[in-house]
């Protein structure tokens, strides 16, 4: 496939160098402000400069901006670990039904349909994960992690073992794992990988002690590798009185085939955007339900939903040793509706088929690219190495070929990592186009890569500085700025 063929759907992209001015740069008109304001003088202005645009000008402005944005509705988003996949639109329709617009403070008797859906979703998630009880409160995956760790803490304290102050985490784990353990007040014990990219059992044995509160683990791990020794790992953690925590980021690789609870995990969070095709939070709203084994059920957040014995079918209740309320009992309700609708429509066979396609797509794409994939056999995602090329430059150059690049530079166990997850939703044609983009970039020289991207409106953005020192107001640049 030629370079020009790889640059598919280029009509979506602005031409080189084209810039769409902001509204504050367009036909500004000075508007006097009424000086009769009740606000203090230092909070008022005598006049404002506002854009004076016709309706067609305004519509075209926002249309052009929308055409400059790359998103999951315009093309593949193979970000390893982040699992950015297309969300079916029927779930949006379900969440938009007037009957879904329920006020959270209505009486239990008047929201029996809401409680039934929440109860059934708890049951779905529990059966999918092999967990005995589920809370839907946490509003994101990271929040779910924190709730899981707080539940583990409450469990240990209830058993008189509040001396347990360490959480063991593999070096390749998601960054949120380290942050969650630290936020929960624990010391983090970092665990190295073995030569095959999995948990090093000897290192784990050395790290475990009576101070161990939990081991946080993703399975398959961030290299897409299944932890073959998972039952032995669980026994080792349980033998010292610790708990095994499952990071649900990669559950979409196991649907219909394996369950964390059956592997020995005691607590887990679900990323419904990764596994069940709800919107990716991006700051919210999201959802991160938490499932637990029976011994941890009394410590879940309050309230939960259960079947009632009286006139109503469902009711709210507080677990016996609850850690308290972390969010509204409904969680992020509309997100949870979408997760429920997705699971209900696919059913057991559909979920198993989704995981099969996720694994198939990852393995097919890896087989079609020229970059080396050092660790295998993998499942739903893989980590290639850019070799002598700089992975960040590879990513920038892939933008010029009309596709979104993979995650780069992580996990660090792979040099110049290109962490790639095509997800189950992409077709063979799309995977072939992604492979062609990978291979085209692999053949290019450093000078070309370092100059990329050439076709995007914004180019080499200093993302670190932008995050640390955001500019929250706009002013027109003067000469020399």
N, C-alpha and C positions, 0 to 999 in steps of 0.2 A: 504494500500500500504506500503510495507516494505521500510526501509531506503535504501536498495540497489536498489530497483526499483525507488526510488526518484532520485537517482544519475544517471539520464538518460543521454545518449549521452556522457558518460565520455571519450569516445575516443577523444573528442575535447580538453580535458584537459591534461596538462602535469602531470607526476607522481609526487608524493610528493617529494619535495626537489630538483627537477630537475631545473637546472639553465642554461639558454642560454647566454654564454658570449657575451659581446659587441664586435663589430669588432675591437675596439681599444685594446682588450685583446687577439686577435688572431694573431699568427705568424707575429709579427711586423718586418718590414724590414727598416733599416736606409737608407734614401734617401738624398743624398747631394743636396743642393739648390744652384742654380746659384747666385753668389754674386753680379751679375751685376744689382741688383734691384734699381729702381728709388726711392723706399721708404726709409725713414729715418732708420738708424740702429736699433733704438728701436722698429721698426715695422717689422723687418725681422728676419729670423732664418737661421742658417747655414745648418740645416738639419731637416728632418721630419721623424717621425716613422709612416709608413703606413702599413696596413695589406696586406699581399701577399697571396691571396686566389684564388683557381681555380673556374671556373664557377659553378660546382656542389656544392662546399662548400658554395659559396655565395648564390646560389638559396636555398639550404637547410637551411641556416641561417635565411633568411627572411621568408621562409615557416614556420619554427618552431616558429618564433616570431608571425606570423599571427595566428597560432593555439593556442597561449597563450592569445589571445585577445577575450574578450566577447563583442559581439555587437548585434544589433537588427537583423542582418541576421543570427545569431546563436542561439538565444533564446529570451524569453520574457523579457521585461524591464519595470516592473510595477512601475516606479517612479511616485508617486502621484504628481500632479501639473506640473511636467516637460513634461508629455505627450510624451514619447518616443515610437513611433510606426513605424512599418515597412513601408517603402516607396516603392510603386509599381515601378518596373523597367521600365515600358513603358514611364513614365514621363522623365526618364533619356534619353531614346531614342529620345524623341521629342526635348528635350533641346540640344541634340547632332547633330541635323540636320544641314547641312551646311548653310541652309537659316536662321538659328537662329543666326549665327555669324555676327551680324551687328555692325559696328563701331558707337559709340554713337554720333559722330560729323557729320555724314552724313546729307544731306539736308532733310527737311521734305518730299519733293516730292519723294525722293528715298527710303523712309522707311515707306511707307503707310501701309504695312502689319504689321510692328512692332507697329505702332500707333493704328491700328485697334485692335490688340490683347490687348494692354494696355487699350484702351477704353472699350472693352468688359469685361475685367477683373474688371475694375472700376465698370461697371454696375452690373456684377455678385455679387461682394462684397457688393455693395450698397443695392441690393435687398435682399441678405442673411441677412444683418445686420439691414435692415430697415433704412438705412442712405441715405441722399439726395445727398451726394457728397463724393468722395474718392480720396485720394492721394496715389500713390504707391511708393513714394520716400524713406521713412524710411528703412534703411538696416537691421533692427532687431526689435524684439518686444519692447525691452527697448528703442530703438531709436523712435519707434512709440509712446510710452508713452510720451517721451519728446516733440515730435512734437505736440501731443494732448494737453499737458499742455501749450506749447507756443501759440498754437492757442487760447486756453481759455484766456490766459493772454492778447493777442492782442485784443480779443473781449471785455474784460472788460475795457481795456485802451481806446479803440475806443469809448466806451460808457461813458467815463469820470469817471470810477469807479476803478481807479488804487489803491484805498485804500484797496481793497480786497487782503489780504495777508495770508489767511489761507486755507489749504486744509485738509479736514476731511478724515481719512482713518481707516477702521476697523483694530483691532489688528491682525486679522488672515490674512490680505492681503499679497500679494506677496511682498517680500522685495524691488523689483524694484519700487513699488508704492511710498514707503517712500523716496527712493533715488531720484526718478523723481521729486517729489514735492519739496524736498530740493534743488535739482539742479536748479529747476525753480525759486528759490528765495522765496519759501513759508514756512511759519511755519506749521508744521504738528500737527494736532489735532487727537490724537488716540481715536478710538471709541470702547468701549467694546462690547462683544456679550451678548445676553440674555441667559437665561437658555436652550434654544433650539438650540443655536449655530448660531443664525441669528442676524441681526442688532437690537439693543436695541432702540426702537423708542423714549423712554423717554431720553436716553442718546443722541440720535441724535438731539432731540428738544433742549436740553441744549447746544449742541455744535454749532448749527447753529446760525449765526448772519449776520449782514451787512458786516462783514469782510470775510465771506465765499466766496471763489472763486469757489470751486468745492468739490464734494464728489466723491472719487474714489472707485468703487465697482466692485466686481466680482460676477456674477450670472449665474449658481450656485456658491456658495462661495467655499472656500478652504476645507470645510468639505463635499463638494458635495451636499450641501443643497440649494434648490431654495428659494430665498427671496420672501416669499409669500406676503409681504407688499410692493412690489416694486413700485406699482403705487402711494401708499401713500408716500413712501420715495421720489419719484420724485417730487410730489407736494410740500412736505416740503422744499426740496432744492430749487425748482423754486420760491417758495413764498418769499424767502429771497434774490432772485436775483442770486443764485448760479447756477452752471452747474453740470450735472450728467455725470460722466466719467465711461465708461464701459471698464474694463480690459478684453480683449478677450480671456484670457487663457482657459476658460472653455466653449467657444462657441460650441465646438464639442458635448456638451450635449444637445444642443437646435436645431440643424440644422433641418429645415423643420417643426418645431413645434412652435417656438417663436423667436421674433426678438428684440434685445435691443432697437431699435428705437421705437417700439410699446410700450415698457415699460416706455418710457420717457427719455431715455438716449440721451444726446446731442452730445457726442463725444466718439469714441471707437477706439481701435487698434485691428487689427487682427494678431494672431500668425499663419502664414500659415503652420508652421511646426507642430503645435498642431492640427489644424483643417483640413488642406488640404494636409497633407502628403508630405511636402517638407522636405529636410534634416534639422535636428536640427542644428542651427548655430554653437554652440561650439566655438564661436569666429569669425564665419563668413564662407561663406556668408550666410546671412539670409534675411528675409523680414518682415516688420511690417507695412503694409498699415494702414492708418487712415481714418475712415469715420466720417462724421459730419452731423448734422442737417442743414437745409437751412440757418439759421441765422449765422452759422459759416463758410459757404462755402467761402465767400470773403477773409478769412484769411489763407486759405490753402497754402502750399508751392508752389512756382512757378518753372517751368511751369507745367501746367496740359494738358491733351489731351481732345479735344472736336471734335464734327462733324463740318466740314468746310462748308462754303457757296459757296466757289469758285470752281476752277477746281479740287482741291484735296478733298478727302473724309474726311480726318482728319487733324487737325492742333494743334499746341501748343499755349497756351495763359497763361497770368499771371493774377491770381485773383486780384480783385480790391485793397484789403488791405493785400496782401500776407505777410506772415512772412519772405519770401525770400526762397532761395534755401537751402535745407538741404542735398541733395545728387543729383546724376545725375537724370534727369527726368525719366529715364527708371527704376530707382530703381536697385535692384540686378536682372537684366534682366532674366538670366537663371533660377533663383529660381522662379520668377514670371511666367515663361513659365510652369514650373512644376505644380504650383498651378492652372493655367488656365486649363491645360490638365486634372488634377484630377477632377476639378469641371465639366468640359465639358463632361467627360466620365461618371461620376456618374449621373449628372442631378438632378432634384428635388427629384425624388424617391430614387435615390442612396444615396444622402446626408441624407435624412430622415432615410433611412435604416441604414446608418453608425452610426447616433446618437442613434438609437434604440438598435443596437448591443453594443455600448459603455456602455449604461445604463444597458442592460441585463447582460453583462459580469461582470460588477462591482458588481451588486447585487448577481449574482450567486457565484462569488468567495467569497464574504463576507459571504454567507450562508454556505460555505463549510469549513471555518476555525474555529478553537477553540478560537481564541482571541476575546475579547469583542469589539464590534463596538458601542460606546455609542450614536452617533448621527445619526438619520435616520428620514424619508426616504431620501436616497441620490440618486444621479443620476449617473454620469459617474465615480466617484471615491469615496472612503470611507477612513475613518481614524479609524483604530483599535488601541487598547491599548495593549502594551506588558505586562501590569500589573506589577507584581513584578520583571519581567526580565528587563534588560537594553536593550532599543531598538537598540542601536548601536551594542551591542553584538549579538542580534538576526540577524541583518543584516549581520554581519561578518560570522555567522554560516550558513546562507542561501547560501552563496557562496560555501560552501562545498557540498551542495546538487545540484549543477549545475544550479542554477537559480540566476538571479539578484535580490537583495532585493528591497523593497520599500523605499521611502523617510522616514527618521527617525527624531524624536525629534521635528517635526513641523507639524501642528500648535501646539503651546504650550497649547492651550485650552484642548487638550487631553494628559493625562500623558503618557510618553513613547510612543509617537505617531508612528504608522506605516501607513504612508499615501500611499495608493495603488490605482493605475489606470492601469488596464490591457489593456485598449483601445479596440476598436472594431475589431481589426484584429486577435485576438487570438482565437483559437479553444477551444471547451470544453475539449479536451484531454490536451491541454496546461494548461488550468485553473485548471484541476484536479491535474496536477503535481505541480503547484504552491501551491495549497491548501495542498497537501501532505508535501511539504517542510515546509510550515508554521507550520503545526501540529507536524511534527517531531521535529522541533526546540522548540516548545512550551513544549514538554515533557522532554527536556534536563536540566541538572543541571547547576548551575552557573559556576562551574569549567570548564565544557566542553565549554560553551559559551565564557568564558574569554580567552580560549586557541585558539579559532577559529580566522581566517580560518586555516585549516590544509593542504588543498589540492592545494592552490594557490601558484604561484611562489613568488609573493610579498604578504606580510601578513599585519601586523599592521603598516600601513604607517602613519606617522605624516603629515596628509594632511594640517593642519593649518600652520605648520612651512614650509612645502614645498611651500605653496602659498606665504608666507610672506618673505621667504628667499630662493628663488630658486637658485639652483646650475646650472649655465649655461655652465659649462665646465666640462670635464671628466678627472679624473686622477685615476690611479690604486691605490687601498688602500694598504698601507703599514701595516706591522704587528703592532697591537696595535691600529690601527685607527678604 
